[in-house]
Amino acid sequence: MPRIRFNGITKTYGDHEVIKTFSADVPDNEFLVLLGPSGCGKSTMLRMIAGLTDITAGELEFDGTVVNGTEPKERDIAFVFQSYALYPHLTVRANIAFPLLMSRFKPYHHLPVVNTLMRRRVLRDPDVDAQVRRVAAMMELTDYLDRRPRTLSGGQRQRVAVGRALIREPSMYLLDEPLSNLDAILRSQMRAEISDLHHRVGKSFVYVTHDQVEAMTMGTRIIVLNEGVIQQYGTPKEIYDSPANTFVARFIGSPPMNLIRCRLDGRSLRFPDGVTLKLPEGCASPSAPDRDVLLGVRAEKISVAPSDAVASDTMPAHIIVSEYLGAETVVAFKLGRRADQTEQDTVAKHDLQQARIPGELHLTPGADFTVRLDLTNVSFFDVDSGERLPVAVPEATR
Amino acid sequence: MTLRKTLSSAVRGFGISLLVVVAGFPVYWLFTTATHTTAELFGGQVQWLPDLRRFLTSFTSATSGVPMLRWLSNSAVVAFGTTFLSLIIAILAAYALSRYRFRGKGVFGFALFATQMLPEALLVVPLYSIFLTFGLLDNLTGLVLSDTAFAMPVAVWILKSAMDGVSLEIEESARVDGCPRYAMLTQIMLPLIAPSIAAAAVITFFEGWNEYLFANTFITDEQKWPASKGLASFIGEFVTPLNHVMAAALMFTLPAIVFFLFVQRRIVSGLTAGSVKG
C-alpha cells in the first residue's frame, strides 16, 4: 500500500516525447485513475509504474524508495491487462494460481516436463487449493476452475484476470482499461465490483481508462492526461466542478461543459448577441475584469423556458437537436433567435451548447425558446490559452 | 435445392477420391512390386491385387545378407539427432529473433534464408574437408551436424513466426506474476507454440531420415550406413532386384509414417487445446 510519487518523469521513444515531465504525489490506498483520450500516454504511464517500460528521466518512488530499474515482480504489484493476457494453455485454476506457482518454483522446476509435473503437484497442495478456491469464490469462478480461458466469455475472462491479480495480495493493483472489451451492462456491473474490491482489499489501485464515466464513478483521484501532459490532478469533484482548462472541461462530463465566449465587464457578462447577464451576489469572478473570457457552464446548470417568458436573466436560443433519454432530455441549442440567423449559418460545434433538462419537457427542433444560466458556480477560461482564470469572491459579499 | 446439394457433395467426394488415389498410388505400387518375383515383374505376369501371403518371403529375402535393422537404427539415430539438435537451436534462435532487438538481427535472419539457397551438392566438398579435419567422417554425429545445418534454418522461421503470434502481454503478465526471464520459454512460449514445434519436428525429422547425398559421401563403413544409403545399395551394376528394393523401401517408409502419425496427433491436439471442456 505504497505512496506513489512521480518525480519529473519523462518518457521518450527516439525523438518522440510520449510523457512530458510528469509530477504527482498519490497517497496510500487511493483509487487513482489515469484518464485521457487514446494515445495520451496513460498506458505508458501505467507500464512505467509496473516496470514493464523503462523511465527515460525522472524518479518513481514507492514509499520514498526509488524503484526505477527494479523488475516488475520486485515491485509487489499486480497488473490486469486490457487483453487480460491469460495463459491459454493453462486451466482457470492454474491461471489464478500462477503467481503462487512461480513463488514456489525453484530454478530447475522450470525445465520442460518437470514444470508440468511440479505445476500439478503445487496445485494439489491444500494451501494453494484453498487460496485458489477463496479467490474463485470471490470472483464467482468456482464452476469454471477446470476450464481453459478460450471457453470462457469476456466477463469471465476478465474475472480470471482480476482473480490472478488478487491471489498474491500485492500492495498495488494496476489495471489497464480492463472493461473496454465488455458490453455496457457487464461494464457497469464490473465497475461496481472493482470499486467494491478496492474497499474490501484496502490497497492502492491505479486504473487507466479513456472512459470518463469509469473515472468519475470509481476513482478517488483522477489524473487527466492529454498528449503526454498532465492536465489536472484532483478528486472527481474538483475535476468536474473546477476543470483546470478547456480540455478538461470538454473531456469530463457528458454532455461536456458549455463554453460560451463573452465579455466580462465588472460583474456583468456581455454576450455577442447583445444580451447582458449580471453575476449573482456571492459569485466568484476573475480578479481582472473587463476582458474577453470563455464562460464554462455545466449542462445541468442551464434551464429552459418558453420563448415568450422573457426576463432579465434569460437569453434567447433555438433548438438544433433534442435527445430524449427517458429521465432526462439533452437539448443542443444555439444562442440567439432562429429568425436572426441567416440560412447559410452552419452549426459549428463550438457554438453549439447543450442543456440537460427533465425528460418530460418536450421541445421540437427548430423552435425558439429562452435559456436561463445558473451563474452561481461557473468557470472562466482564458480565451487564448484555455487555462482556468483564478477567481475571487468580491470583498463586499465575503 | 436438395438435388444441388447431392450433386455438389458427389463432386466433392469424387475430387477427394481422386486426390486419395493419386497420393496413395506410390504406396500401392510399393506393395504390389514387393509381392512379385523379379521374373514375374519382367515377364509381365503382374497381379493387380498384391498377394498378401508373399510379403513375408519378400521381406526376409530382401533383408537376408544385409544389416537392414542396423541401417534403420542408424537412420533413426540421425533423424532423431537432427530433430533434437535442430529444435533446441531453432527454439532459442527463434525466440531471440522474435523478442529481442540486437545488432545484426536482419543480417542473421537473411543468412538463415541464404543457407536454403545453396544447393547441398555445392557444400559436399568443403564439408568433407572440414569433417576430415575434425574426424567426423564415417561418423553418425557428422551426419547429424550437416543435416541440422540444413534443417534448422527452416525450423527457425517456422518457430519465429509462431512466436511472433504470441501476444507480448502474456509474457509481460508472466513477468509481473514472478516468472523469471529464463523460464519464459518453458513456462509460456513452448506450450503455446507446441503445434508449430510439432510441425518443425516433422520437417527436421524427414530431413534427417531421407538425407542421401551427405550419407553417401561421408559414410563409407557399411555398418554405419543409414537406410537411405543402404536402400540405394540394392541397385547393382548389372541387376536391380526391384521386388527387394520395394520391400526394403516399405520398411524404410513405415517408421517415418509412424513418427508422422504420432506427431500429427500432437499438431491437432495443440490446435484444439482449450476448445473442449476439461
Interface residues (C-beta under 8 A of the other chain):
Chain A: A50 L52 E71 P72 K73 I77 A78 F79 F81 Q82 S83 A85 L86 Y87 P88 H89 F98 P99 M102 S103 F105 P107 H110 L111 P112 N115 D146 R147 R148 P149 R150 T151 R164 R168
Chain B: S167 E169 I170 E172 S173 A174 R175 V176 D177 G178 C179 P180 Y182 A183 T186 Q187 I188 L190 P191 L192 A194 A273 G274 S275 V276 K277 G278
